[in-house]
Every structure is written in structure tokens, then in C-alpha cells.
Amino acid sequence: MSARPDRTPLSRSFFDRPALTVAPDLLGRTLVRRTGEGPLELRITEVEAYEGESDPGSHAYRGRTARNASMFGPPGHAYVYFIYGMWFSFNLVCGPEGRASGVLVRAGEITVGVDLAAKRRVSARNPRELAKGPARLAMALDIDRSLDGTDLCGGPASPLSLLAGTPTSSDLVSSGPRTGVGGAGADHPYRFWITHDPTVSPYRAHAPRRRST
């Protein structure tokens, strides 16, 4: 028996494209997270593209390090990083192996496992806030650095995978500057979201961190 079209796993070739092509095509797709407590699923509603060594806003702008090694491929793997000593962010690696690029999954709607997500996101005031922002999303789906490098094309045994879902029509996709990115990459319109979707996170311009004196 074949899977329903929306439940079809996305192939590695889906990810083996430029990040700016993959990013808007992720909207409406289904991210599956398998945990010991049960599965969770997320309808992706907001993403940001990062183009690696040619992109001043990317972690790979200055080359390969132990932290960003997963960004260099193969495509279809997870890049998970720790930020500000507090939060994790989840990215999908894109493009050919050896060339760093990826898409940050910024927000989405929990469609399966709402109760599990709510146990991790006790401060959420309603289901729309469970995964509204990259740190909240990672917390709701129990994603941390241990999942860095996970193969999303690894089948049902993988803790993470991506299903076809219901792709969003291009006339319902908005784009603009990435949230919190400063410097030369601040104005790149590499953030994409489903227009008027209530789970999309608010835009915040980059604010330089103050140094203590």
C-alpha cells in the first residue's frame, strides 16, 4: 500500500538545491520528530536561508569549524547549534556536499503531539506559541545538539524526517530580512513565511549586544 502524497518522505534530491530555492519550498511541509515518549509533527510556517561562505550572516562565512561541520553536507542532514548559552536552533543542510548552506526552521504549527510539546513549553499561552520562534521550536520538539548531523532521509528509524505535507502556494509566501542578523547580511531578504499565519514569529532587527565595562 503506497503512502498518501502528503505523507511521502522527501528525497535527498529535494535538499540538494540552493538554500534560497529550498527555503520557500519548505513552507507547509511536515517535520517529524520521533521521541521515546511518542512522535511529534510540525507544519513548517517560517524559515530563513543561509548561503554559507558567501553569506556574512552564516556560521560558515569564515570557513569550516567543529561547530559548523554539518553545514558542509551531505544535503538532507540536520545542523543543530547552541546559541547564547541557552537555546538550540534547528537547520536543514542544503546544496552539494562540501559547500556549506542551510535553512533555519524558525517556526511552525504542532499538528501531532501537542500535549508532549506543551509539557516542554510550559510558558506557552496557547498552541500557536508552542513552536513560534527557533528556540521554542527546538524545545517543543526536544531537539538539541545530540541531533546535529542526523540524516533526515534515513527512513522511519531516524529521529527526524521531512514529509511532503501540503506545499504553500507562492502567492501566500512573504519574504523579508532575516531576524536578528546584522552587518553586511542584515538586509538580505532570505526569510520566508506563510503570510498571516498565526504561528510565525515576530520580526526583530539586529541589536548589538552591549559589552560590560
Phi, psi and chi 1 to 4 in degrees:
 res  aa     phi    psi   chi1   chi2   chi3   chi4
   1 MET       -  125.3 -177.4  175.9  179.4      -
   2 SER   -81.0  152.7   60.0      -      -      -
   3 ALA   -72.5  151.5      -      -      -      -
   4 ARG   -58.8  150.5  -69.6  177.2    1.8 -142.1
   5 PRO   -54.2  -39.6  -27.6   35.1      -      -
   6 ASP   -73.9  -14.6   62.6  -43.5      -      -
   7 ARG  -101.5    8.7  -56.4  -61.8  -65.4  177.6
   8 THR   -75.7  126.3  -58.0      -      -      -
   9 PRO   -63.9  140.1  -21.4   33.8      -      -
  10 LEU   -75.7  138.9  -65.8  178.9      -      -
  11 SER   -83.1  168.7   67.6      -      -      -
  12 ARG   -63.1  -29.7 -160.0  169.5  -51.8  -77.6
  13 SER   -63.7  -25.8   61.6      -      -      -
  14 PHE   -60.2  -41.1  174.8   89.2      -      -
  15 PHE   -83.1  -20.7  -58.8   97.3      -      -
  16 ASP   -82.7   56.3 -165.5    7.5      -      -
  17 ARG  -142.3  166.5  -60.9  179.6  -68.1  163.2
  18 PRO   -58.6  145.0  -25.2   35.0      -      -
  19 ALA   -57.6  -35.2      -      -      -      -
  20 LEU   -71.2  -19.4  -79.9  168.9      -      -
  21 THR   -84.8  -42.0  -59.6      -      -      -
  22 VAL   -68.2  -40.0  174.6      -      -      -
  23 ALA   -53.3  -58.1      -      -      -      -
  24 PRO   -66.6  -23.8   22.2  -32.7      -      -
  25 ASP   -75.4  -11.3 -160.0    9.3      -      -
  26 LEU   -80.8  -20.2  -76.1  168.2      -      -
  27 LEU   -65.7  127.0  -61.7  174.2      -      -
  28 GLY    91.4   -8.8      -      -      -      -
  29 ARG   -75.9  163.9  -52.8  -68.0 -174.1  172.5
  30 THR  -110.1  117.2  -59.2      -      -      -
  31 LEU   -91.8  125.3  175.4   64.4      -      -
  32 VAL  -106.4  129.8  179.0      -      -      -
  33 ARG  -121.1  118.9  168.9   71.9  172.3  107.4
  34 ARG  -101.6  123.2  -58.8  174.7 -177.2   89.2
  35 THR  -124.6  170.2   75.7      -      -      -
  36 GLY   -65.9  -21.3      -      -      -      -
  37 GLU   -90.4  -10.3  -63.5  177.2  -88.1      -
  38 GLY   134.8  171.5      -      -      -      -
  39 PRO   -83.4  153.1   31.7  -35.7      -      -
  40 LEU  -128.6  149.5  -61.6   98.9      -      -
  41 GLU  -134.5  145.3  -64.8 -172.3    8.0      -
  42 LEU  -131.9  128.6  175.1  103.1      -      -
  43 ARG   -86.2  117.5  179.5  178.5   66.4   94.8
  44 ILE   -73.5  128.3  -61.7  173.5      -      -
  45 THR  -122.2  -12.2   60.7      -      -      -
  46 GLU  -153.0  135.4 -179.3 -172.8    5.8      -
  47 VAL  -144.2  165.7  -63.7      -      -      -
  48 GLU  -137.3  135.9  -74.5  178.9  -12.4      -
  49 ALA   -94.2  144.4      -      -      -      -
  50 TYR  -134.5  128.5  -71.3   85.3      -      -
  51 GLU  -102.9   22.9  -66.8 -147.8  -66.8      -
  52 GLY    72.7 -133.8      -      -      -      -
  53 GLU   -69.6  -10.9  -66.5  168.4  -74.0      -
  54 SER   -98.9    2.7   64.2      -      -      -
  55 ASP  -118.8  110.8 -179.1   -4.4      -      -
  56 PRO   -60.8  -19.4  -21.9   33.3      -      -
  57 GLY   -86.9   -3.5      -      -      -      -
  58 SER   -91.4  149.0  170.0      -      -      -
  59 HIS   -63.9  -21.9  -74.3  175.2      -      -
  60 ALA   -94.9    9.3      -      -      -      -
  61 TYR   -59.3  -35.3 -177.8   56.1      -      -
  62 ARG  -101.6   17.4  -71.0 -178.0  170.9   82.3
  63 GLY   104.6 -175.6      -      -      -      -
  64 ARG   -81.1  136.9 -175.0  171.8 -174.6  145.8
  65 THR  -136.2  174.4   66.1      -      -      -
  66 ALA   -62.4  -34.1      -      -      -      -
  67 ARG   -69.5  -43.2 -179.5 -161.8 -168.1 -161.2
  68 ASN  -101.2   11.6   67.5   23.8      -      -
  69 ALA   -54.3  -34.6      -      -      -      -
  70 SER   -65.2  -24.1  -66.3      -      -      -
  71 MET   -64.7  -19.8  -78.7 -167.6   76.0      -
  72 PHE   -87.6    7.4  -71.5   79.6      -      -
  73 GLY   102.6  178.8      -      -      -      -
  74 PRO   -68.0  164.5  -14.1   28.9      -      -
  75 PRO   -65.7  156.5   24.0  -33.8      -      -
  76 GLY    84.6   13.6      -      -      -      -
  77 HIS  -109.1  166.4  -75.2   65.6      -      -
  78 ALA   -92.3  141.5      -      -      -      -
  79 TYR  -119.4  112.6  167.8   46.7      -      -
  80 VAL  -116.7  127.5 -178.1      -      -      -
  81 TYR  -128.6  159.3   61.7   86.1      -      -
  82 PHE  -102.2  132.8 -163.0   43.2      -      -
  83 ILE  -129.7  139.1 -173.1  168.6      -      -
  84 TYR    57.1   21.7  -60.3  141.2      -      -
  85 GLY    65.0   18.3      -      -      -      -
  86 MET  -135.7  -38.1  -60.5  171.3   64.2      -
  87 TRP  -130.3  157.7  -56.2  -58.1      -      -
  88 PHE  -108.3  150.2  -65.0   97.6      -      -
  89 SER  -130.0  143.6  -70.6      -      -      -
  90 PHE  -113.1  127.9  168.3   69.5      -      -
  91 ASN  -127.0  154.7  -58.3 -105.3      -      -
  92 LEU  -108.7  125.3  -61.1  167.9      -      -
  93 VAL   -78.1  134.0  177.9      -      -      -
  94 CYS  -125.2  171.0  -56.4      -      -      -
  95 GLY    75.5  179.8      -      -      -      -
  96 PRO   -69.5  149.7   26.5  -35.5      -      -
  97 GLU   -60.4  136.9 -175.0  171.1    3.8      -
  98 GLY    99.3  -14.8      -      -      -      -
  99 ARG  -118.0  112.7 -179.2 -178.9  176.2 -172.7
 100 ALA   -70.4  128.2      -      -      -      -
 101 SER  -166.8  157.6   67.2      -      -      -
 102 GLY  -170.5  175.2      -      -      -      -
 103 VAL  -128.1  123.2  177.5      -      -      -
 104 LEU   -78.4  126.6  170.0   66.2      -      -
 105 VAL   -88.0  107.0 -177.2      -      -      -
 106 ARG   -88.5  -34.5  -79.2 -162.6   56.5   87.0
 107 ALA  -161.4  162.7      -      -      -      -
 108 GLY  -175.4  178.1      -      -      -      -
 109 GLU  -107.2  122.9  175.0 -167.5    8.2      -
 110 ILE   -71.9  119.3  -57.6  -71.7      -      -
 111 THR  -108.5  -22.1   57.3      -      -      -
 112 VAL  -134.5  134.6  171.9      -      -      -
 113 GLY    84.4   30.7      -      -      -      -
 114 VAL   -57.6  -42.3  172.1      -      -      -
 115 ASP   -64.3  -39.0  -69.3  -15.9      -      -
 116 LEU   -64.4  -44.2  -77.7  177.2      -      -
 117 ALA   -63.3  -39.7      -      -      -      -
 118 ALA   -65.7  -30.1      -      -      -      -
 119 LYS   -64.8  -31.6  -75.5  169.4   57.7  177.9
 120 ARG   -89.1  -23.5  -59.1 -173.4 -179.5   99.5
 121 ARG  -115.9   64.0  -73.7  -84.6  -61.8  114.1
 122 VAL   -66.1  -20.6  -66.3      -      -      -
 123 SER   -84.4   -7.3   62.1      -      -      -
 124 ALA   -66.1  130.6      -      -      -      -
 125 ARG   -82.8  -19.5  -66.3  170.9  -66.1 -176.7
 126 ASN  -161.1  167.8   55.0   64.0      -      -
 127 PRO   -58.2  -27.8  -27.5   36.8      -      -
 128 ARG   -65.9  -23.0  -64.6 -169.8  -57.8  -88.1
 129 GLU   -92.6   -4.1  -69.0 -169.3   -8.8      -
 130 LEU   -58.7  -39.9  -70.9  172.6      -      -
 131 ALA  -130.9   40.5      -      -      -      -
 132 LYS   -94.9   84.0 -168.0  172.7 -171.4  173.9
 133 GLY   122.8  149.9      -      -      -      -
 134 PRO   -64.5  -38.0   21.0  -32.3      -      -
 135 ALA   -69.6  -41.5      -      -      -      -
 136 ARG   -64.3  -39.7  -66.9  173.6  173.8  179.7
 137 LEU   -60.9  -47.8 -176.0  150.8      -      -
 138 ALA   -63.4  -39.7      -      -      -      -
 139 MET   -66.3  -45.1 -173.8  179.8  -61.8      -
 140 ALA   -61.5  -36.8      -      -      -      -
 141 LEU   -94.8    5.5  -62.9 -180.0      -      -
 142 ASP    56.0   50.2 -166.2   24.8      -      -
 143 ILE  -104.7  125.2  -67.2  174.9      -      -
 144 ASP  -138.9 -173.0   59.6   21.3      -      -
 145 ARG   -61.3  -22.3 -176.3   71.5  174.8  164.8
 146 SER   -63.8  -18.3   68.8      -      -      -
 147 LEU   -95.3    1.6  -65.9  175.4      -      -
 148 ASP   -59.7  130.5 -178.8   53.9      -      -
 149 GLY    87.7   -0.2      -      -      -      -
 150 THR   -61.6  137.2  -62.5      -      -      -
 151 ASP   -85.4  112.5 -174.6   -1.6      -      -
 152 LEU   -76.3   -7.5  -82.8   88.7      -      -
 153 CYS  -104.2   20.5  -57.5      -      -      -
 154 GLY   -87.1    5.1      -      -      -      -
 155 GLY    85.7 -172.4      -      -      -      -
 156 PRO   -65.7  -13.5   21.4  -32.4      -      -
 157 ALA   -80.0  -15.2      -      -      -      -
 158 SER   -77.3  143.4  175.9      -      -      -
 159 PRO   -70.6  -13.0   23.5  -32.3      -      -
 160 LEU  -136.7  139.0  -68.4  164.3      -      -
 161 SER  -154.9  167.2   60.2      -      -      -
 162 LEU  -127.7  127.3 -160.0   66.0      -      -
 163 LEU  -106.2  159.9  -53.0 -178.8      -      -
 164 ALA   -58.7  -36.8      -      -      -      -
 165 GLY    57.8 -145.7      -      -      -      -
 166 THR  -123.8   95.9  -56.3      -      -      -
 167 PRO   -55.1  143.9  -20.9   31.8      -      -
 168 THR   -83.6  133.2  -57.8      -      -      -
 169 SER   -60.4  141.2  172.8      -      -      -
 170 SER   -59.3  -26.8   59.9      -      -      -
 171 ASP   -77.3   -5.1   61.9  -30.7      -      -
 172 LEU  -107.0    7.8  -63.0  177.4      -      -
 173 VAL  -103.1  128.2  175.2      -      -      -
 174 SER  -107.1  159.0  -65.1      -      -      -
 175 SER  -143.1  157.3   64.3      -      -      -
 176 GLY  -176.3 -172.4      -      -      -      -
 177 PRO   -62.2  152.2  -19.7   31.8      -      -
 178 ARG   -71.9  150.7  -65.3  173.4  -67.6 -164.7
 179 THR   -76.9  130.0  -63.9      -      -      -
 180 GLY    71.2   10.5      -      -      -      -
 181 VAL   -93.0  128.4  173.8      -      -      -
 182 GLY  -111.7 -172.3      -      -      -      -
 183 GLY    66.6 -148.7      -      -      -      -
 184 ALA   -66.3  -19.9      -      -      -      -
 185 GLY   -95.6    6.4      -      -      -      -
 186 ALA   -65.0  -37.5      -      -      -      -
 187 ASP   -95.7    0.6  -63.5  -33.2      -      -
 188 HIS   -63.3  127.8  -66.6   -3.1      -      -
 189 PRO   -81.9   60.7   32.1  -35.3      -      -
 190 TYR  -101.1    7.9  -69.3  176.6      -      -
 191 ARG   -99.0  132.3  175.1  174.5  168.6 -109.4
 192 PHE  -128.5  141.2  -57.8   89.2      -      -
 193 TRP  -151.5  159.9   65.6   94.5      -      -
 194 ILE   -78.8  118.5  -60.9  176.4      -      -
 195 THR   -55.4  128.9  -51.2      -      -      -
 196 HIS    67.4    9.6  -57.2  -48.0      -      -
 197 ASP   -70.7  132.0 -168.4  -74.0      -      -
 198 PRO   -71.5  -10.8   25.2  -34.6      -      -
 199 THR   -91.2   -5.8   66.0      -      -      -
 200 VAL   -69.3  138.8  172.0      -      -      -
 201 SER   -79.8  154.4   63.9      -      -      -
 202 PRO   -70.9  146.3   24.9  -33.4      -      -
 203 TYR   -77.1  136.7  169.6   74.8      -      -
 204 ARG  -133.7  125.6  -67.6 -174.2  176.8   89.4
 205 ALA   -69.7  159.6      -      -      -      -
 206 HIS   -63.7  133.9  172.6   70.8      -      -
 207 ALA  -124.2  112.7      -      -      -      -
 208 PRO   -54.8  136.8  -22.9   34.1      -      -
 209 ARG   -74.1  134.3  -58.9 -177.0   72.8 -173.0
 210 ARG   -76.9  138.9  -66.4 -176.8  179.0  179.5
 211 ARG   -92.9  137.5  -65.1 -176.7  179.3  178.8
 212 SER   -71.6  146.0   57.6      -      -      -
 213 THR  -103.3      -   57.6      -      -      -
